[in-house]
């Protein structure tokens, strides 16, 4: 496939996301090592080749710093991944490469919810869905409708004030991807055509 400037930009963004994910994983591994050494009373390198046994208080502080770094590195990961997928599919459509599958028939609210879930914006607490962005609302019935169609899944979450996180299922990822840059069908007519004026009727009768 011809790598247009848009496609090259998408590949560059994906490589950046991969590097950020790798860095985040390294920080989590380091945090685990720090906790293990502190609990076992084992010395570890604290910088400049200096070995010392970290106290539990120091370990907690360092682990908290690592978690903050991980949060910052991954904060826009899901959003950028969805944006990259949209650009990629739209560019492929532009050059005549159409997805094999058709997007699922969803209401505007259901589609918006599926998109928000893909960006990692949706959580559930006390049986109610929450969106990280203000002004965006949808009900738990929308979540259940998407679940019943096997487009999303839930998992328990240990974050404060969050009971469950919501993710796209494989069918949900495929369905959302095929909807990118897909022309929406025209709205159905709900009104009857206006009755012809008497003058127009008389003109046709001549």
N, C-alpha and C positions, 0 to 999 in steps of 0.2 A: 504494500500500500504506500502511496505517495505520502511522505511525511511533510505535511504543510506546516507553516509556522505555528498554527494552533496545536497540532498534534505534537510538535516538538516541545511546546510550552507545557502541554499536559504531561509528557514523559519527564520533563525536568521537575515539575511539581511532585510527581510520584516518587522520584528519586529523593527529593528533599524530605518527603514524608517518611520514606524508609530510613533515612539517616536519623531523623528525629525519634522515630520509634526505637531504633537501635540504641541511641543515647539514653532514652528513657529506661529501657530494659537494663542497661548497664548501671544506672543509678539505683534501680530497685535491687539488683544483685548486690551492689555495694552496701545498701541499707541492711540487707539480710546478713551479710558478713559482719557488719558492725554489731548487730544485735547478738549474733552467735558468740563473737569474741567477748563482748561485755558480760553475757550471762555465764560463759565458761571461765572468765578471768584469764583469757589468753591475750598476749601482746599482739598488737598489729601496728602497721606503719601509719602514722598520723601526719605525714608530710616531712619532706627534707630528709627522708631515710630514718626518721626518729621512731623507735619502737616504744610503745607504752600500752598498758592495759586500760581501755576506756571505762570510765564509771558508767553506771546505768543512766545517770542524769545526762552526762555528756553524750552517751549513745542516743538517747531519745532526742536530744537537740539536733544531732547530726542527721538522724533518720528523718526528723521533721523537715530539715533543710532539703534533704534528697527528695522527699515527697513533694515539696513545693516546686522543685525543679522539674520533676516529672509532670506535675499538673500544668506548669507553664509550657513545657515542650509539646504536650499533647492537646492543649486547650482547643486549638483550631484544626486538629487532625481530621475529625469526622466531617466538619464543614468543608474543608479543602478537598477531601476525597470525593464528596458528592459534587462539588463544583467542577472538579476535574472530569468526573464521569459524565456530567452534563455537556461539557465542552467536547469531549471525545465523541459521544454519540451524535451530537448535533453536527460535528464536522464530518463524521462518517455518512450521515444522511445527506449532507451537502454534496458529497461525491458519489451518491447513489448506493451506498452500502446500507441496506435496511435490516433492522433486527429480525431474527427468525420468528420470534414470538410477537403476538399482539399484546398491548398493555391491557390490564384488567379493567373492566368497567367499574369505575369508582365515582362517587359523588365528589364535588369540589372539596368538601370538608375531609372526606376520607383520603383523597389524594394529598391534600395539604398536611394531614396528620402523618401519612406514610413518609412524606418528604422530611418532616420535622424529626421523625424517629430516626431516619437515616443519618441526620446531622447530629444525633446524640442529644437532642434538646428535650426529650420527653422522659419523665419519671412518674411513678405512681406512689402516692402516700395516702394512707387511710382510705383506700379504695377510690381515690380521685386522681385523675391525670393532671400533671403540671407541665407547663412549657416554660423554658428558661427565659424566653423573650416576652416582655409585657405586651398585653393587648391581643395575644393569640389564645383562643379558647376552643376547647372541644370537650365532649362528654365521654364518660367511661363507656357509653354504648358504642361510640365510634371505635374505641379500642377493641371492644368485644367483637364488633362486626369484622374488623380486620383479622382478629384472632380466628374467628370462625371460618375465614377464607384461607387460613394458613399463610397469611402474609407477614405476621409478626409473632414474636415470642416474648415471654417475660422471664426474668431471673431475679432472685433475691439480691438485695443490695445492702451493704453494711454502712453506707454513708448516713450521717446524721440527718434525720427528718426525711429520709428516702427509704421506702419499703422495697420497691422493685424498679429495675431498669427495664426498658423496652427496646428490643432489637428487631431488625428485619430478619425474616426467615429466608432461606434460599429462594423460595418462590417470590417473596416480597422484594428481594434485591433484583431478581430478573424482571419482575413486573414494573418496578420503578425505573429501571434502566431503559426498558422499551418505551416508557412514556416520555422520555426526554426528547424535546423538539418534535414530538408527535403532534400533528394537527388535530385540534379538538373538533369533534363533529359539530355541525351547525345546530343551533337550538331549534327544537321542534316548534312549529307554529301552533299557537294555542288560540288564535282568533280566526274567525271566518273572513274571507275577502269582502271588502265593502260592496254593497249592492250598486249596480250601475245606475247612473243618473238617468232620469226620464229622457233627456235630450239625446243621450248616447244611444238609448234603446230605440228611439224613433229614427235616428240616423242609420242604424243598422237595418231597420225594417224597410228602408227605401230601396 
